[in-house]
């Protein structure tokens, strides 16, 4: 299996843009563009692929079917991470993550995905108001090697 480092190498070249693919209830694929990065899981200390998202479709798909594929491409180089997603957010609470930890986790994911911000208080407000969630993907397959 490839490594998350290979994903970062490719994603860094395109501002950490990646296509996330989830499965709908009717077994068709839904894909969308996000910024994704790699960080250490707050649950077990292992590296995970992560992105921040909100809305109904992607999160509903992941709640029902947590399998996900995330791919980044830069020219002819690409990397795909397949795995199982864990959602942590205001509508998806986790026993190990309180409100302050969620605020910091959303920032960590944003920074891991290449983000910077001039006003972190404003960032926190928007994340809270839009009910944004962190999606942490534990890799089961990474390719190409």
C-alpha positions, 0 to 999 in steps of 0.5 A: 500500500502507498502512503499518505505522504504520497497523497500530500506530495500530489495534493500540495501541488494543487493547493490540496484540492481533492475529489471526495466520492461517496455512495448514495442510497441508490448505489450511485456515486456522488463526487465533490471537490474539497481541500484535504490534508493529513494529520494525526487522529485525535482518537488513536494517534495514527495518521488520517486523511481529513477534510472539513465539510457541511451540508446534507448530501456528503454527510448523509452519505457518509453517515449511512455508508462511511466508505469513501475515496479521496483522490488528488491529481497534479498533471499526470501524478495522482494519489487516491486514498480509500477508507472509512470515514468518521465524522466529528461535528455539531451534528455528529458528536464524538464522546472524545471531542468536546466543543473546544476540541472540535474548534481546534480540530476544525482549525487543524484540518483546515491548516493540514489542507493548506489553509491559512486565516487572518482572523481565526475568531471569524473562522471559528464563527463561520464553522460554528454557524454553518455547522461544519464537521471534520471528516477523518478517513482511516486509510484502508488502501492508498494507490498508486504505490 
